[in-house]
Amino acid sequence: MGADRVALAHDYATQRGGAERVALVMARGFPGAPMYASLYDPGATFPEFGAMDLRTSPLDRVGFVRRHHRFALPLLAPAVSATRPIESQVLLASSTGWAHGFRSTGRKVVYCHAPARWLYQSERYLGAAHTGRGMSRWVAARALDVMSPSLRSWDRRAAASADRYVANSTVTAAAVREVYGIEAEVLAPPPAMLPGGPSARVRGVEPGFVLCVARLLPYKNVDVVMRAVERVGGLRLLVVGDGPDRPRLEALARGVPGVRLLGRIGDAELRWAYASCSALVAASYEDYGLSPLEAAAFGRPSVVLRAGGYLDTVVEHVTGELFDSPDPELAAQAVERALARTWDEDALRSHAARFAAPRFVARLQEIVDEELALL
């Protein structure tokens, strides 16, 4: 069998996150290209992965780690390294910490969502693990304490094996420079959740709520959003997303009137949620601020932390309000400012359109063509 012209890679298809949406946009830009991943859990990720030529590592045969990929952290580097070199002229890897380690017989381009958070931002990634709350987090933290030196060594070798790095934001480009000593082009990914598709009302929810869309991890600071809504009073909050922090957040929600945690929902319901909210609220440290672009595409403003990737995707007073630290009082004040204003929906939609998928895909195709020309 000859080498594929282009092959794709992604860390693991085990969740419904922004990086997974971006990987699917990449796949649409290179139709027919196989995608390599360490793990695949069809029930936990987007159904579009099921229609792809998705090729997984031998580790995928272990059902437990498919369903709980954070327990597989010490195993993923060996699993990726043990995968035979991918026969392609260009490998385009969508990476948050593992896919950049896949080997290729040709050129390798890494699209970096962030250098591995569990290695370089472990306090944010694991949160309460380092304070001893939660057995799974405690186990993960102890494993990382032991494995981090060897994993960092593997991670830097993997980064050095790439011929080209592309970063999703200025924050990520700076981190790539700091951690790897590599200069990366910045190419912002597009909002993937857009109007125009099927929409389905969320049962038992009336329009006019504020919305938080986030995986339920400690560094997402969903608890800050909940406390902010509590301070505003009379405001309803809908939280969309799932993750290991859910039990703690559900316990907190029982004491905060108007807060509802939906868990994972389908795209049709998410479209309705974006279209029916008054504003999106996010207090997390993000390497790239994707959800505010999705909200803007629906003509809705965002209230976000003045940090990280949000500075690339939110224009203060034009597409949203910012607050200076993940403090419930500051977030509440910003929510009140946002709800008191009249927002120009056309300006919001125009802002989102500047990040549209055709621009993103066209640049990736140009990058691949440039690498092919070097063979």
N, C-alpha and C positions, 0 to 999 in steps of 0.2 A: 504494500500500500504506500503510495506517495505521500509526501508531506502536504498538509493543508496549507492553503495560502495564508489564512488567518485562523487562529484558534483563540478562544477566550478562557479566562479563569476567574473564579470568584472564591472567596474564603470558604463559605459554606452556605447552602440554601436551606436554612433551618429556622428562619424568622421572617417577619414582614416589616422590614426597616427601610430607611432611605437608601442605604447602600445596595440592597437587593433590588429596589426600583431602578436605580441607576444601572445595575448590571443588566437588567431586562431592556433598558433603552439601548445599551451597547449592543445587545444581541439583535435588536431590530435594525441596527446600523450595519450589521454584518450577517445577513440572513444565511442560514445553513451552516454557519461556523459552529463547531462543537464547543461546549463549555465544560471546563474541568472544575471540580469542587471537592473538598475533602469529605463533606457530609451532605445529605439531602433528606429532609423530613417533609414529605408532600403535604401533610396535614397542617404544618406550622408556617409554611411560606406561601408565596403567591402561586396560583395554579398555572400561570404561564410557564413556569419552569418545567412542568410536566410535558409540555409540547416540544421541548428542546431536546437536542442531542446532548444530554447532561451525563458526564462521565465522572464517577466518584472514586475515591481511594478505597483500599481494602478496609479501612477503619469504618466505613459506612455500613459494613455488615453487622456492627455491634449496635443493636437497637437502642440501648440505654444512652450512648453518647450521641446518637442521632437526635434524640429527644432532649438531651441536656448537654449542649455543646460546651458549656463552661467547664464541666467536669473533664472535658477532653483536652483542656489547654496544654497539659504536659505531653499529650500524644500527637497533637496536630503537626508540630514541626517534623517529627520522624515520619508521619504519614505522608506529608507533602514531599519530603526529601526522598522517600522510598518510591514515589510515583515515577515511572519511567519517563525519560525526557519526552516532552510533547513534540510530535513531529509536525512542525508548522514553520512557515517562513517568517511569520510574525506572531508572537503570543502577546495578546493584550490582556493584562491581569488587573482586575478590579480588587483592590486589596485594602483591608483594615489591619493586616498583620500576618497573613499566612499566604495568600495567593502569589505574592511577590517571590515566594520561594519555589514555585513550580519551575522546573527546568524546561528549556526549549532547545530544539535543534537549530533554531534560527535566531532572529532578533527578539528581544523582550522589551515591551513597553509596560510600565507600571502606572496605572491610574490610582493614585493614593488618596483614600478617604481620610486617613490619619495614620501616622506611625502607631504601632500597637499600644492601645491605652493601658492594657494590663501590665505592660512593661514600663511605660514612661509616665503614666498617670494612674497608677494602681489605686491610690487613695480615692480618686474620683470614680474609677470603674467599679471597685468592690465596695466602697463606702463602709458600711457597718462591719464588713468582714474584719477590718483591722481593729475594731473595738470589741470583737468577740460576739456580736449579736448575730444569730443565724448560723446554724451548723454548716450549711452548704457554703456560705460565704467564708466561714472560718477555715473550712477545708481548702477552699480555693486559695485563700490568702496564704495559708501555710505552704501549699504546693508551690505557689509563686515565689515565696521567700527562698525556697530551696532551689527552684529551677531557674530563677531570673538570670543569674550570670550566664548560664549556658544558652538560655533562650535569647538573651541580648546578643550574644556572639553569633548565634545562628541568624538572627534577624538582620544584623549588619552585613553578614555574608550574602544573605538573600538580596538585600538592597543593592549591594555592589555588583551582583550578577546581572542587573538590568542595564540595558543600553540607553534607556531614556525614562525619566520620571515626569509625570504630569500630576499636579495637585488640584484638589477640588476647591481650594480657597487660599487666600493670602496667609491665613493662620496655618494651614497645613503645609504650605510651601516653606514658611519659616521653620516649622518643626522638622521637616525633611532636611533643611539646611543644617539645623542644629544637631540633629541626631545622626544623620548619615554623611553630612558634608556634601550633599548633592543639590545642585540648582534645579528646580522644577518649574516648568511652565504652569501657570494657573489657568485652568479651564473649568469654569463653574458648571455643574450639572443642571439639568432642567427640572422644573417641577413636573412630576409624573402624574399626580392626581389633578386632573383638569376637568372643567365643565364639559358638557357635551356627551358624556356617557350615561349609562343607566343611573337613575337616582331612586332611592327607596327610603321612606321615612323611618326614623328610629322610633320604635314603639314606645308610647308613653312619654314622649318628649315634645314639648312645644318649642317653636322657634324663639330666639331672643336670649339664649344662653351664651356664655363664653366657653371656648373650646380649648382643650389641651390635647395635643396629639404627640405621644411619646412612648417609647418602650419604658417599662417601669423598672428602671435601674436607679441606684442612689444618686448618681451624678446628674440625672435629669431634673432633680429638685421639684418633682411634682407636689411634694408636701408644701413647698413654699407657695406654689400656685393655689393650693387648697386653702392655706391660711390667709392668703391675700383676699380670696373671694369671701372668706368668712368676715374679714374686716370691712369690706364694702357693704355687706348687708343687703338682703333681698335679691341677691344675684345668684343665678344658677350656673353650675360648672359641669360640663360633660368631659370626662377623661377617656380618651380612646387609646388603647394600647395594653400590652400585657408584659409580664416579666417577673423576675424573682422578688421584686420589692412589693408586689401586689398585696400579700397578706398584711404587711405593715400599713400600707396606704388604705386598705379597706377598713382596718381598725380605726385609723384616724378619721376616715370619712364618716363613720358612725356618729362622730361628735360634731360634724360640720354640716349644718343644714344646706340643702340645695346641691350637694355634690353627688354625682353619680359616676361610678367607674364601670365602663361598658366592656372592658377587655378588648379583644380583637373583634373587629367588625368587617363586613365586606366592603368592597369599593363603592358599591351603589349607596350604602348607608353612609359611608364617609363623604361622598359627594353631597348628600343631603345635609350632613352635619356642617360642612364648610359653608354651604350656601345659606344655612339657617342660623348660623351663629352671629353674634354681634361683633366678636373679635376673637382672635387666637391669642392665647397667653402661654409664654414659655419662659422658664427661669433657669434653664440648663446652660452649661458651658458646652457649646457646640463647635466642632471644627468647621462645619458648614451649616448655614441656616436654611434648610430646605422647606420646612413647613410654612414659614412666612410667605414664601413664593407661591405655595399652593393656595394659601388663604387669599393672597392678592389676586390670583387668577379668578377667584370667585368674587372679587370686589370687596374683600373683607380686610380690615387692618389687623396689625399684630401688636402685641405688647410683649417686649422681649428684653432680656438681659443685655446691657451694653457691654458686650464682650464677644470674643471669638468670631465665628463665621456669620453671626447675625449682622455684624458691621458691614459685611459684603452684600447682604440681601435685603436690609431694611433701611429705608431713608426716613430719618426722624421727621415727624410732623407731616410727611407726605404719604408714607405707607405704614407708619406705625409710631408707637411711643416706646421709649427706652427707659430702663431704670438701672441704677448704678451698681447694685450688688444683689445677690439672692436673698433679699430681706423681705418678709411678707408685707411690712408697712410700705416700703418703697414700691413694691409691685402693686399693692392696692392703690396707691396714689396714681400710678401710671395707668391702671385700669380705669380709674375714675376720669382721668384726662381723656382717654380714648373714647369712653362712652359719652362724654360731654360734647365731643366734636362731631361735625358733619364731614364725612370723608368723600372724596371724589373717586367714585368707583371706576370711572374711565382711566384715571391716573393710576389706580392700583392695578388694573388689568394690563395697562400698557407697560408698567414696570415688570410684571411677571413675563410678559411676552418677550422682553429683551433677553430672557434666559431660556428661550424655547428650545425644544429638542432638535429641530433641524440645524440650528447653529452648532449645538454640541456634537451631534453626529457628524456633521460636515468636517469639523476640525479634527475629530478622531480619525476619520477616513483620510484626511490630508496627512496626519501624522503617520498612519500605517503606510501610506504610499511613499512617504519620505524614507521610512525605514526599509521598505522593499527595494527602493532605488539603491540602497547601500549594499545589497547582496551581490 
